[in-house]
């Protein structure tokens, strides 16, 4: 029987390695930028075409390479970081596995120009699909320039799986942020299709955060710093009021390497526990510096997950430091949450001092719609018959149910399930939260916020399908500044945003002018800029659900953010309109997040409560 186990050819082995190291253009960008940082560069340029599909070029002013090193950097497992196995536990730099350049060269057309600072001539090397093409001396600037062209040109199946340019660009922006944040001392430039996206000067960490995410972040940051025998922690966290619905602006770095750590994220979120709703996420950019011997960075192929020798102590230090910073800047609540707050302000009265109950003064005859020619109605028709309520006996009248608040209206009728809209004899709003209507078998309770979200969602979906959303013009157009990432996202879905009814135009770098908003949002009091920011945040949040397409994600986000909220008082006409619109919807019984909008309570159920 012949032998069947053979060594793989070098080019096949490199392509297999490339599948692990280079999954998309962003993977190559990460490896190339990290190599430039390791070279000691103070200025790094990233130039892209077609979101890296056609060209990824990184130019640095680092140390450069000799002829031998230039050739060796494309060999598998070639590295300047490791000489013996023990070195793996003392690494503070990045590209130490020695597979990146070999893997990239196996699936692209690569051109390398490099020169040492004390040499007159540099070296030019061309490699295509892992095959060496040529090598020659060249006049070039000190440092290194690497151009990666036509990524996956020899593996078309892999290339076909790449997403749109806007989607791939968002992945590149993620990697770019993770590289530039821990290196504020290095100047970075990012150019995409001839347009300069970023020009980040060498700066402090706070300045780098502001330059990267926008000037409005300057007022959002709280410094964090802790120095212990186990680790050093520094960085910035965000004020609770600027928390978002998505986790985007959350960064942990250990020894300047970006990591994903759910355990440490929990430590941060626990510190914000009493300050944020469950579905809000604060900004943080935190750096942990510790002995490399106490961590293992090789637990994941992409080196974004690590293990700690003493993870409980790391958790406790991070949590305590965040909590202390929030308290130091008067962010943490000062109330004792274990105490009933209703009694926190009770003070014993002074001896022989009478307690004077509060009083309310008003004119029961005042009518803002009454003209001088109209009759002056007596207060007998008003539910409050006294101009001043004082003393404990009169206070009870404030809590008496006025029969006139239950409105009899021959306009709605809602029979048993399946519910259809006709005419109801009675409906009213309770606690500015629910609308109650009497039906034949009992009562029906409608969640006003869920109902309005459903109405708006179906309207927005119709606008997106028919491309005919109506706008209401703003009296004063408003300018909004976005992060580069959010700007790229907005541009990728701009046609859909316009179809919803927004009127928007570009106004300089990462800046838009909002000239109109959808007419369907009515007179809610949310500002156009806030509405637009929440639309984008909600869209990003919805996009995490792979079952939701672009149009549905946008419609859901806008409906949730522009619907009336719990606590909004509705007039009789508004209740009537909302119920009428709800029962013309295709799915009136369920909100956009799948929860029930309508609940019915039957007479037998009520009788059972009263033991009848």
For each residue, the residues with C-beta under 8 A, 3 or more apart:
1:
2:
3: 6
4:
5:
6: 3
7:
8: 12 13 16
9: 12 13
10: 13 14 76 130
11: 14 15 106 129 130 131
12: 8 9 15 16
13: 8 9 10 16 17 76
14: 10 11 17 18 76 102 103 105 106 130
15: 11 12 18 19 106 107 130 155
16: 8 12 13 19 20
17: 13 14 20 21 76 99 102 103 106
18: 14 15 21 22 103 104 106 107
19: 15 16 22 23 158
20: 16 17 99 103 301
21: 17 18 27 31 99 100 103 104
22: 18 19 27 28 31 103 104 107 151
23: 19 27
24: 27 52 162 163 168 171
25: 28 29 48 51 52 53 56 151 162 168 171 172
26: 29 30 52 168 171 172 174 175
27: 21 22 23 24 30 31 175
28: 22 25 31 32 52 56 104 108 148 151
29: 25 26 32 33 46 48 52 56 58 172 175 176
30: 26 27 33 34 175 178 179
31: 21 22 27 28 34 35 95 100 101 104
32: 28 29 35 36 56 58 100 104 146 148
33: 29 30 36 37 44 46 58 175 176 179
34: 30 31 37 38 94 95 179
35: 31 32 38 39 58 94 95 100 101 146
36: 32 33 39 41 44 58 60 62 144
37: 33 34 41 44 94 179 183 186
38: 34 35 62 93 94 95
39: 35 36 60 62 63 64 143 144
40: 62 63
41: 36 37 44 60 61 62 143 186
42: 61 185 186 187 202
43: 60 61 186 187 189
44: 33 36 37 41 58 59 60 186 187 188 189
45: 57 58 59 60 188 189 191
46: 29 33 56 57 58 176 188 189 190 191
47: 55 56 57 58 59 191
48: 25 29 51 52 55 56 57 169 172 190 191 192 193
49: 52 53 54 55 192 193
50: 53 54 55 165 193
51: 25 48 165 166 168 169 172 192
52: 24 25 26 28 29 48 49 55 56 148 151 168 169 172
53: 25 49 50 150 151 159 162 165 168
54: 49 50 149 150
55: 47 48 49 50 52 147 148 149
56: 25 28 29 32 46 47 48 52 147 148 151
57: 45 46 47 48 145 146 147 148
58: 29 32 33 35 36 44 45 46 47 144 145 146
59: 44 45 47 143 144 145
60: 36 39 41 43 44 45 143 144 145
61: 41 42 43 141 142 143
62: 36 38 39 40 41 143 144
63: 39 40 116 117 143
64: 39 114 115 116 117 119 122 142 143 144
65: 69 70 73 114 116 123 144
66: 69 70 116 123
67: 70 71 123 135
68: 71 72
69: 65 66 72 73 80
70: 65 66 67 73 112 114 123 125
71: 67 68 74 75 125 135
72: 68 69 75 78
73: 65 69 70 78 101 112
74: 71 78 101 102 105 110 125 127
75: 71 72 78 98 102
76: 10 13 14 17 98 99 102
77: 97 98 99
78: 72 73 74 75 98 101 102
79: 82 95 96 97 98
80: 69
81: 87 91 93 95 96
82: 79 87 88 91 96 98
83: 87
84: 87
85: 88
86: 89 90
87: 81 82 83 84 90 91
88: 82 85 91 96 298
89: 86 292 293 296
90: 86 87 292 293
91: 81 82 87 88 96 292 297
92: 255 256 292
93: 38 81 96
94: 34 35 37 38 257
95: 31 34 35 38 79 81 98 100
96: 79 81 82 88 91 93
97: 77 79 100
98: 75 76 77 78 79 82 95 102
99: 17 20 21 76 77 102 103
100: 21 31 32 35 95 97 103 104
101: 31 35 73 74 78 104 105 110
102: 14 17 74 75 76 78 98 99 105 106 130
103: 14 17 18 20 21 22 99 100 106 107
104: 18 21 22 28 31 32 100 101 107 108 110 148
105: 14 74 101 102 108 110 127 129 130
106: 11 14 15 17 18 102 103 129 130
107: 15 18 22 103 104 129 130 151 152 153 154 155 158
108: 28 104 105 129 148 149 150 151 152 153
109: 126 127 128 129 148 149 150 153
110: 74 101 104 105 125 126 127 128 146 147 148 149
111: 124 125 126 146 147 149
112: 70 73 123 124 125 126 127 144 145 146 147
113: 122 123 124 138 140 144 145 146
114: 64 65 70 122 123 140 143 144 145
115: 64 119 121 122 123 140 141 142 143
116: 63 64 65 66 119 122 142
117: 63 64 142
118:
119: 64 115 116 122
120:
121: 115 137 138 139
122: 64 113 114 115 116 119 137 138 139 140 142
123: 65 66 67 70 112 113 114 115 135 136 137 138
124: 111 112 113 134 135 136 137 138 140
125: 70 71 74 110 111 112 132 134 135
126: 109 110 111 112 132 133 134 135
127: 74 105 109 110 112 130 131 132 133
128: 109 110 131 133
129: 11 105 106 107 108 109 153 154
130: 10 11 14 15 102 105 106 107 127
131: 11 127 128
132: 125 126 127 135
133: 126 127 128
134: 124 125 126
135: 67 71 123 124 125 126 132
136: 123 124
137: 121 122 123 124
138: 113 121 122 123 124
139: 121 122
140: 113 114 115 122 124 145
141: 61 115 145
142: 61 64 115 116 117 122
143: 39 41 59 60 61 62 63 64 114 115
144: 36 39 58 59 60 62 64 65 112 113 114
145: 57 58 59 60 112 113 114 140 141
146: 32 35 57 58 110 111 112 113
147: 55 56 57 110 111 112
148: 28 32 52 55 56 57 104 108 109 110 151
149: 54 55 108 109 110 111
150: 53 54 108 109 153
151: 22 25 28 52 53 56 107 108 148 159
152: 107 108 155 156 158 159 162
153: 107 108 109 129 150 156 159
154: 107 129
155: 15 107 152 158 159
156: 152 153 159 160
157: 160 161
158: 19 107 152 155 161 162
159: 53 151 152 153 155 156 162
160: 156 157
161: 157 158
162: 24 25 53 152 158 159 168
163: 24 167 168
164: 167 168 492
165: 50 51 53 168 169
166: 51 169 170 488 489 491 492
167: 163 164 170 171 492
168: 24 25 26 51 52 53 162 163 164 165 171 172
169: 48 51 52 165 166 172 173 192 488
170: 166 167 173 174 485 488 489
171: 24 25 26 167 168 174 175
172: 25 26 29 48 51 52 168 169 175 176
173: 169 170 176 177 484 485 488
174: 26 170 171 177 178 485
175: 26 27 29 30 33 171 172 178 179
176: 29 33 46 172 173 179 180 188 190 198
177: 173 174 180 181 212 251 485
178: 30 174 175 181 182 251 258
179: 30 33 34 37 175 176 182 183 188 258
180: 176 177 183 184 186 188 198 200 208 212
181: 177 178 184 205 208 209 212 251 253 285
182: 178 179 253 256 257 258 287
183: 37 179 180 186 188 256
184: 180 181 202 203 204 205 207 208
185: 42 202
186: 37 41 42 43 44 180 183 202
187: 42 43 44 200 201 202
188: 44 45 46 176 179 180 183 198 200
189: 43 44 45 46 196 198 199 200
190: 46 48 176 196 197 198
191: 45 46 47 48 194 195 196 197
192: 48 49 51 169 195 197
193: 48 49 50
194: 191
195: 191 192
196: 189 190 191 199
197: 190 191 192 484
198: 176 180 188 189 190 211 212 484
199: 189 196
200: 180 187 188 189 203 208 211 212
201: 187 211
202: 42 184 185 186 187
203: 184 200 207 208 211
204: 184 207 208
205: 181 184 208 209 234 235 236 285
206: 209 210 218 221 223 236
207: 184 203 204 210 211
208: 180 181 184 200 203 204 205 211 212
209: 181 205 206 212 213 217 221 236 285
210: 206 207 213 214 215 217 218
211: 198 200 201 203 207 208
212: 177 180 181 198 200 208 209 483 484
213: 209 210 217 249 483
214: 210 217 481 482 483 510
215: 210 218 481
216: 219 220 481
217: 209 210 213 214 220 221 283
218: 206 210 215 221
219: 216 239
220: 216 217 238 239 242 283
221: 206 209 217 218 236 237 238 239 283
222: 236 237 238 239 325 326 329 331
223: 206 234 235 236 325
224: 233 234 235 236 237 286 321 322 325
225: 233 234 321
226: 231 232 233 234 317 320 321 324
227: 232 233
228: 231 232 317
229:
230: 290 294 310 313 314 317
231: 226 228 288 289 290 314 317
232: 226 227 228 288 289 290
233: 224 225 226 227 286 287 288 289 317 318 321
234: 205 223 224 225 226 286 287 289
235: 205 223 224 284 285 286 287
236: 205 206 209 221 222 223 224 283 284 285 286
237: 221 222 224 268 282 283 284 286 322 325 326
238: 220 221 222 242 243 249 282 283 284
239: 219 220 221 222 242 282 331
240: 243 272 275 276 280 282 331
241:
242: 220 238 239 282 283
243: 238 240 272 276 280 281 282 283
244: 248 249 280 281 283 537
245: 279 280 281 534 537 538 540 541
246: 281 537 540 541
247: 250 281
248: 244 485 540
249: 213 238 244 283 284 285
250: 247 265 268 281 282 283 284
251: 177 178 181 258 284 285 286
252: 258 259 260 261 264 265 284 286 288
253: 181 182 256 257 258 259 285 286 287 288
254: 257 259 287 288 289 290 295 297 306
255: 92 288 289 290 292 295
256: 92 182 183 253 287 289
257: 94 182 253 254 297 303
258: 178 179 182 251 252 253 304
259: 252 253 254 304 305 306
260: 252 304 305
261: 252 264 265 305 306
262: 265 266
263: 266 267 311 315
264: 252 261 267 268 314 315 318
265: 250 252 261 262 268 269
266: 262 263 269 270 315
267: 263 264 270 271 315 316 318 319 322
268: 237 250 264 265 271 272 282 284 286 318 319 322
269: 265 266 272 273 281 282
270: 266 267 273 319
271: 267 268 319 322 323 326
272: 240 243 268 269 275 276 282 322 326
273: 269 270 276
274: 332 333 337
275: 240 272 326 331 332 333
276: 240 243 272 273 280 281 282
277: 280
278:
279: 245
280: 240 243 244 245 276 277
281: 243 244 245 246 247 250 269 276
282: 237 238 239 240 242 243 250 268 269 272 276
283: 217 220 221 236 237 238 242 243 244 249 250
284: 235 236 237 238 249 250 251 252 268 322
285: 181 205 209 235 236 249 251 253
286: 224 233 234 235 236 237 251 252 253 268 318
287: 182 233 234 235 253 254 256
288: 231 232 233 252 253 254 255 314 318
289: 231 232 233 234 254 255 256
290: 230 231 232 254 255 294 295 314
291: 294 295
292: 89 90 91 92 255 295 297
293: 89 90 309
294: 230 290 291 308 309 310
295: 254 255 290 291 292 306 307 308 309
296: 89 299 306 307
297: 91 254 257 292 303 306
298: 88 303
299: 296 305 306 307
300: 303 304 305 306
301: 20
302:
303: 257 297 298 300 306
304: 258 259 260 300
305: 259 260 261 299 300
306: 254 259 261 295 296 297 299 300 303
307: 295 296 299 311
308: 294 295 311 314
309: 293 294 295
310: 230 294 313 314
311: 263 307 308 314 315
312: 315 316
313: 230 310 316 317
314: 230 231 264 288 290 308 310 311 317 318
315: 263 264 266 267 311 312 318 319
316: 267 312 313 319 320
317: 226 228 230 231 233 313 314 320 321
318: 233 264 267 268 286 288 314 315 321 322
319: 267 268 270 271 315 316 322 323
320: 226 316 317 323 324
321: 224 225 226 233 317 318 324 325
322: 224 237 267 268 271 272 284 318 319 325 326
323: 271 319 320 326 327 332
324: 226 320 321 327 328
325: 222 223 224 237 321 322 328 329
326: 222 237 271 272 275 322 323 329 331 332
327: 323 324 330 331 332
328: 324 325
329: 222 325 326
330: 327
331: 222 239 240 275 326 327
332: 274 275 323 326 327
333: 274 275 337
334:
335: 339 341 344
336: 339 344
337: 274 333
338:
339: 335 336 343 344
340: 343 344
341: 335 344
342:
343: 339 340 346
344: 335 336 339 340 341
345:
346: 343
347:
348:
349: 353 355
350: 353
351:
352:
353: 349 350
354:
355: 349
356:
357: 390 391 392 395
358:
359: 388 389 390
360: 388 389 398
361: 387 388
362: 366 384 387
363: 366 387
364: 379 382 384 385 387
365: 376 377 378 379 382
366: 362 363
367: 370 374 377
368:
369:
370: 367 374 376
371: 374
372:
373:
374: 367 370 371
375:
376: 365 370
377: 365 367 381
378: 365 381
379: 364 365 382 384 385
380: 385
381: 377 378
382: 364 365 379 385
383: 402 404
384: 362 364 379 389 397
385: 364 379 380 382
386: 389 394
387: 361 362 363 364
388: 359 360 361
389: 359 360 384 386 394 395 397 398
390: 357 359 394
391: 357 394 395
392: 357 395 396
393: 396
394: 386 389 390 391 397
395: 357 389 391 392 398 399
396: 392 393 399 400
397: 384 389 394 400
398: 360 389 395
399: 395 396
400: 396 397
401: 405
402: 383 405
403: 406
404: 383
405: 401 402 428
406: 403 426 428
407: 426 427 428 572
408: 425 426
409: 412 424 425 426 427 572 576
410: 423 425
411: 423 424 576
412: 409 421 422 423 424 425 427 437 576 579 580
413: 421 422 423 424 425 439
414: 419 420 421 422 424 437 439 444 583
415: 419 420 422 439 440
416: 419 439 440 441 600
417: 600
418:
419: 414 415 416 444 583 588 589 598
420: 414 415 583
421: 412 413 414 579 580 582 583 584
422: 412 413 414 415
423: 410 411 412 413
424: 409 411 412 413 414 427 437 438 439 579
425: 408 409 410 412 413 438
426: 406 407 408 409 436 437 438
427: 407 409 412 424 435 436 437 438 575 576 579
428: 405 406 407 435 436 575
429: 432 433 434 435 436 448 569 570 575
430: 433 434 436
431: 434
432: 429 566 567 568 569 570
433: 429 430 447 448 449 566 567
434: 429 430 431 445 446 447 448
435: 427 428 429 445 446 448 451 570 575 578 579
436: 426 427 428 429 430 443 444 445 446
437: 412 414 424 426 427 443 444 446 579
438: 424 425 426 427 442 443 444
439: 413 414 415 416 424 442 443 444 600
440: 415 416
441: 416 600 602 603
442: 438 439 600 601 602 603 605 606
443: 436 437 438 439 600 601
444: 414 419 436 437 438 439 598 599 600 601
445: 434 435 436 598 599 600 601
446: 434 435 436 437 451 579 582 597 598
447: 433 434 450 451 591 595 596 597 598
448: 429 433 434 435 451 452 564 566 568 570 578
449: 433 452 453 563 564 565 566
450: 447 453 454 591 595 596 597
451: 435 446 447 448 454 455 578 579 582 588 591 597
452: 448 449 455 456 563 564 578
453: 449 450 456 457 559 560 563 591 592
454: 450 451 457 458 559 582 585 587 588 590 591 592 597
455: 451 452 458 459 578 581 582 585
456: 452 453 459 460 520 521 558 559 562 563
457: 453 454 460 461 555 556 559 592
458: 454 455 461 462 585 586 587
459: 455 456 462 463 520
460: 456 457 463 464 469 500 518 520 554 555 558 559
461: 457 458 464 465 551 552 555
462: 458 459 465 466
463: 459 460 466 467 468 469 470 499 500 501 518 520
464: 460 461 467 469 496 499 500 551 554 555
465: 461 462 551
466: 462 463
467: 463 464 499
468: 463 499
469: 460 463 464 498 499 500 501 502 518 520
470: 463 501 518 519 520
471: 501 502 503 516 517 518 519
472: 501 516 517 518 519
473: 503 515 516
474: 477 478 514 515 516 517 528
475:
476:
477: 474 513 514 515
478: 474 513 514 527 528 529
479: 507 511 512 513 514
480: 511 512 513 514 529 532 533
481: 214 215 216 510 511
482: 214 486 487 490 510 511 512 536
483: 212 213 214 486 487 510
484: 173 197 198 212 487 488 510
485: 170 173 174 177 248 488 489
486: 482 483 489 490 536
487: 482 483 484 490 491 510 512
488: 166 169 170 173 484 485 491 492
489: 166 170 485 486 492 493 536 539 540
490: 482 486 487 493 494 497 512 536
491: 166 487 488 494
492: 164 166 167 488 489
493: 489 490 496 497 539 550 554
494: 490 491 497 498 504
495: 498 499
496: 464 493 499 500 550 551 554
497: 490 493 494 500 502 504 535 554
498: 469 494 495 502 503 504
499: 463 464 467 468 469 495 496
500: 460 463 464 469 496 497 518 554 555 558
501: 463 469 470 471 472 516 517 518 519 520
502: 469 471 497 498 514 516 517 518 532
503: 471 473 498 514 515 516 517
504: 494 497 498 512 513 514 515
505: 512 513 515
506: 511 512 513
507: 479 511 512 513
508: 511
509:
510: 214 481 482 483 484 487
511: 479 480 481 482 506 507 508
512: 479 480 482 487 490 504 505 506 507
513: 477 478 479 480 504 505 506 507
514: 474 477 478 479 480 502 503 504 517 528 529 532
515: 473 474 477 503 504 505
516: 471 472 473 474 501 502 503
517: 471 472 474 501 502 503 514 521 528 531
518: 460 463 469 470 471 472 500 501 502 521 558 562
519: 470 471 472 501
520: 456 459 460 463 469 470 501 562
521: 456 517 518 524 526 531 558 562
522: 562
523:
524: 521 562 563 564
525:
526: 521 530 531 534 561 562
527: 478 530 531
528: 474 478 514 517 531 532
529: 478 480 514 532 533
530: 526 527 533 534
531: 517 521 526 527 528 534 535 558 561 562
532: 480 502 514 528 529 535 536
533: 480 529 530 536 537
534: 245 526 530 531 537 538 557 561
535: 497 531 532 538 539 554 557 558 561
536: 482 486 489 490 532 533 539 540 557
537: 244 245 246 533 534 540 541 557
538: 245 534 535 541 542 553 556 557 558 560 561
539: 489 493 535 536 542 543 553 554 557
540: 245 246 248 489 536 537 543 544
541: 245 246 537 538 544 557
542: 538 539 545 548 552 553 556 557
543: 539 540 548 550 553
544: 540 541
545: 542 548 553
546:
547:
548: 542 543 545 552 553 556
549: 552 553
550: 493 496 543 553 554
551: 461 464 465 496 554 555
552: 461 542 548 549 555 556
553: 538 539 542 543 545 548 549 550 556 557
554: 460 464 493 496 497 500 535 539 550 551 557 558
555: 457 460 461 464 500 551 552 558 559
556: 457 538 542 548 552 553 559 560 592
557: 534 535 536 537 538 539 541 542 553 554 560 561
558: 456 460 500 518 521 531 535 538 554 555 561 562
559: 453 454 456 457 460 555 556 562 563 592
560: 453 538 556 557 563 592
561: 526 531 534 535 538 557 558
562: 456 518 520 521 522 524 526 531 558 559
563: 449 452 453 456 524 559 560
564: 448 449 452 524 568 570
565: 449 568
566: 432 433 448 449
567: 432 433
568: 432 448 564 565
569: 429 432
570: 429 432 435 448 564 574 575 578
571: 574 575
572: 407 409 575 576
573: 576 577
574: 570 571 577 578
575: 427 428 429 435 570 571 572 578 579
576: 409 411 412 427 572 573 579 580
577: 573 574 580 581
578: 435 448 451 452 455 570 574 575 581 582
579: 412 421 424 427 435 437 446 451 575 576 582 583
580: 412 421 576 577 583 584
581: 455 577 578 584 585
582: 421 446 451 454 455 578 579 585 588 597
583: 414 419 420 421 579 580 588
584: 421 580 581 588
585: 454 455 458 581 582 588
586: 458
587: 454 458 590
588: 419 451 454 582 583 584 585 597 598
589: 419 596 597 598
590: 454 587 594 595 596 597
591: 447 450 451 453 454 594 595 596 597
592: 453 454 457 556 559 560
593:
594: 590 591
595: 447 450 590 591
596: 447 450 589 590 591 599
597: 446 447 450 451 454 582 588 589 590 591
598: 419 444 445 446 447 588 589
599: 444 445 596
600: 416 417 439 441 442 443 444 445
601: 442 443 444 445 605 606
602: 441 442 605 606
603: 441 442 606 607
604: 607 608
605: 442 601 602 608 609
606: 442 601 602 603 609 610
607: 603 604 610 612
608: 604 605 611 612
609: 605 606
610: 606 607
611: 608
612: 607 608
